[in-house]
Amino acid sequence: MESDHNRIVQQVCGWIPLIALPAIAIAFGRLLEPWAFMWSLSFALFFGLKWVTWQARSKTVHNAWRSVAYLLAWPGMDAEAFLDSTQQVSSPAASRWLGPAFKTCLGITLLWVVAREIPERDALLRGWTGMVGIILILHFGSFEMIALFWQHLGIRAEPIMRNPLGSTSLAEFWGKRWNLGFRQLAHELIFRPAHRRVGVGTAGFLVFLVSGLIHDLVISVPARGGYGLPTLYFAIQGVGVSIERSALGKSLGLTAGFRGWCFMSIFLLAPVFWLFHPWFVSRVILPFMRVIHA
C-alpha cells in the first residue's frame, strides 16, 4: 500500500509543472508582447513535458549530470534512451555536421537577409520567409547539431527531424520523420493508453486532435485570433492518414511511392495557412522579427 501511495504521489508531482508553468505563462500573458507571450508559453509547455518524461524515467540508472543535460540541453523527449548509460552510440562522422550547418546558415540568411529585403506591403510573405528561417535554424539546424554533439559523447540522442521531405505517405511523415520528440511523447502519453480502449485508428486521430489543441494554445492564444484553425489543420491530417490506411487508399497506392508523396503534399500544404494563420504571422512573427532586426 505504501509503495502504491508513493507511486501515486510521484505521478502527481510529475504532472504539476506541466499544469503550473503554462498557467503562469497565461496569467502573465496579457502583460507581454504577443511574441514574448508565445515564446514564454512554448518554453512553459516544453519544460513541463520534459519534466513529465524525466519523472517517468528517473529511476533509470544514470549520472546526475545526464538528468540536467536532458532537462536543459536536449530538445528530444526520449528520456529512457538519453539517460540510460548502457545505451552507447559511436561518434558521428564529420560529414554529418555539414547538413545541419548548411540548414542553419540558410535559415539565418532567410531570417536576417532575405526577409529584410521583402517590402512591408508584402507583410505575409515577409513573415512566412522569416518563419521558415526560424524553423530551419531550430528544428533542422541547431537541434540536429545538438544531437550530434551528444552522440559524439556516446549518448543516444536521435535528431527530432528525420528527413521529412523523404516521406512517401502522410503516416510516415507524422509518425516516423517529423518532430520525433513530440511523436515519442504522444505515443507514450496518448496513443498507447488509448488504443486498447478505442482502437488504433481512433487513438491516432486523438493524437492529432491533442496536437492541434496544443498548437492552438501556442499559436492562436498569443495572436488573439484564428482560434480553432490549427486544431482543424491537424484534424485534416488525421482524416488524411485514415484515408491512406483505408482499403480505398491502399488500392489507389496512397501509402507509398509518388502517389503517396503527392497525397501527402496536398494534405500538408493545402491547409497550411490554417496552421500558421494570418493572425499569428501579423501579430506574433512580424513583431518578433522587427525586434531581432533592430
Secondary structure, 3 states (H helix, E strand, C coil): CHHHHHHHHHHHHHHHHHHHHHHHHHHCHHHCCHHHHHHHHHHHHHHHHHHHHHHHCCCCCCCHHHHHHHHHCCCCCCHHHHHCCCCECCCCCHHHHHHHHHHHHHHHHHHHHHHHHCCHHHHHHHHHHHHHHHHHHHHHHHHHHHHHHHHHCCECCCCCCCCHHHCCCHHHHHHHHCCHHHHHHHHHHHHHHHHHHHCHHHHHHHHHHHHHHHHHHHHHHHHCCCCCHHHHHHHHHHHHHHHHHCHHHHHCCCCCHHHHHHHHHHHHHCCHHHHCCHHHHHHHHHHHHHHHHC
